[in-house]
Amino acid sequence: MRLVVGTNFDDSLLEQIRSYPVKYIFGSHAKTLTGHGRASFVLPQIDDERFRQHLSVAHSYNIKFLYTMNTASLNGKEYSEKFLKDLKAEVDRLVSLGVDGFIVALPFLVYYIRNEYPDIEISISSFARIYNIREFEEYVNMGVNTVILHEDDNRNFKLLRALVKNYGKKVDIELILNNSCLWGCPYRRTHDLITSAISSTDGVKDVWFEYPILFCATDVRNDIANIIRMRWIRPEDIDYYESIGIDRFKIASRNKKTEWIVRAVKAYAEKRYDGNLIDIISYPQGRAVPNVMRKINGPDYYNVLEKVVVHNNLFPKDWLRFFEYNDCDTRSCSECRYCDAIAEKVITVDGKKLSEVKLDKIRPPIELIPRFVKNG
C-alpha cells in the first residue's frame, strides 16, 4: 500500500503519519496563478517560507510532495504571452522550493511542465474526469507518471482490471479513498469550474461557499441512500483493490484538521475502522451545509444530515462483489436498489433505522446563492 495524503501544512501531522505507508503528501498555496482543486477559503494561508519548511520536514521523513495545479480551466489564459512567462516563473519557483512533482488536470499543463522539467513527476488529477480506457491511454501517451481516476470509476471493476492489465506496468493507477461526491453527479463539472475560479489569483473574488455543495446536499437529504452510492472505499475493502493490482490510494484531506487526517490515515493504513464511516470521508453535505444555512439564516431542513451514522462494522463482508457483476453505467438505481438495501442495513438517522425516517422532498434554495459572497 502507498498512501498519498493531502496536507494542511502542520508539521506535527507529518510526525504522526510518518509510521504509516505515506509516500506522498500534496497541497498548494491557497490562491495560485492557475487555480486548483480546493476553494481557497478552506485552505491554510501559507507563505513560501512555511511552504519550504514543511517540505523540508516531509523530505526528512522520505515523503515526497506533489503540488496541486489541477485547475479545470485556465479560461483562455494559455493564449497570453504574459501568462506563459508568469507560468514559467511559477513552476521554477515551486521546484526551487522543493516540489517533487505536480498534479494537473489539463493537457496544456502536462505538456508545459514536461517540456520544462523532463524528469519531474506528473500526476493526472481526478479533475480530468477520465471515464474510459481510451482517455486513460491518451494521458499515458503524454508521458505522465500517475493517473488519479475519477471517483466514479472506483466500483467499475471491469475498467479497473483492464487498466491494470494494459497500463499497470507503465504508470501508477491511483484511487481516491474518501471523497463523498454523488455517484453520477450532475453538478460536478460546475463545481470543478467554480473551485478552479475561486482558487485562482485573478478569479472570482469574495466567495466564501461553493454553491454546488448545496445542490449535492439536497440530493443526499432527499435520498440518504445516496451516501452508499457514493464511490468512497472502506478501509476493509482495500484488499479487494490490491488483489487486482492497485496499491496507490489518495486520502483527500488538505482542508481538514490534523486530528481528522491522522484518524483517516490510521484507518486506511490498518484497513479497519469500527466507527461511523462518515468520520473518515469528506462529507461536506452534512458538515458544511447545515453550518452555512445557520450562518445565513437559511432553512433548517439540512440539519438532519448531521445526524446520519454509517455503521462501518455492519456492512456485509462481500458487499462490494456485487459491483463485479452489475453495470451501474447502464442500470437505473431505481430498478437495481442494491445500495438502498445496504443503506437499510448500515445507516441510522438520529438513532432511527433508515426505513423509519420520513422526510418531505425539497429543492435547493437557489435564491440564497448571492449570500455566499462577502457583503452579498
Helices and strands as residue ranges (DSSP letters): E 2-6, H 11-17, E 22-27, G 40-42, H 48-60, E 64-69, G 77-79, H 81-96, E 101-104, H 107-116, E 121-124, G 126-128, H 133-141, E 146-148, G 151-155, H 157-167, E 172-176, H 188-198, H 212-222, H 226-229, G 235-237, H 238-243, E 248-251, H 258-270, G 277-280, H 284-295, G 303-307, E 308-310, G 312-314, G 319-321, H 322-325, H 333-336, H 338-346, E 347-349, E 352-353, G 354-356, G 366-372
